[in-house]
Structures are given as C-alpha cells and as structure tokens.
Amino acid sequence: QVQLVESGGGLVQAGGSLRLSCAASGTIFDIGSMGWYRQAPGKQRELVATITRRGNTNYADSVKGRFSISRDNAKNTVYLQMNSLKPEDTAVYYCTASRGAYDYWGKGTQVTVSS
C-alpha cells in the first residue's frame, strides 16, 4: 500500500503562486510515475502534470509555462509549483502515484484563485 498526503493548497489572488507538496509513505521503494490531477466543481477530474522516476514530465496544455512539476526521490515527495494562477485553476488538486499495476490517490487539497 501507498499513502499520499498533499499539502500547500489555499486561497490566492489571480496572478499569485502556490506550491503543492505530496509525500508518499508505505511500500514506496518501486513507485514509478507521480503526478497531479484536479477536479473543479461540476467537472471531470483532469490531468495537470506527471513526472517519471527519471524526471520526464508531461503537462496539460492549460498549465504549460505556468506550472512546474518536480520530485525528490530521496524524500518520496512530488511538488507542483503553480505560478500566474487564474480563477479557472480553482479546483481540488489530487496527487497520484503508480506502483506496478496500481494507481494510488491522495485525498486532495483545495486551491482557490480569486479574481
């Protein structure tokens, strides 16, 4: 089992920045890709960004150039630096990690961007 705990969400004005963190614990020695998804009210959960163990990244078009994903394998932690935030970035952000055939999810952290 893998447990994921997100932190760093909150309320920020448009144009501001936030940094999300997600710490993995449990059976983590062979975690592969990690990433972030988000879900806004009334919308489906969508990919934000992913990063492989080697550091290869993938971003949703809507966040390219504004968000940056990184990970510290020694700390089993993945980060999401969010800059130039927009009201449409408001959502619950979920951390995810893959281990073998299984995907694990955190409980989410709320990000609210005011206009």
Secondary structure, DSSP 8 states (H G I E B T S, - for coil): -EEEEEE--EEEETT--EEEEEEEEES-TT---EEEEEE-TTS--EEEEEE-TT--EEE-GGGTTTEEEEEETTTTEEEEEE-S--GGG-EEEEEEEEETTEEEE---EEEEEE-
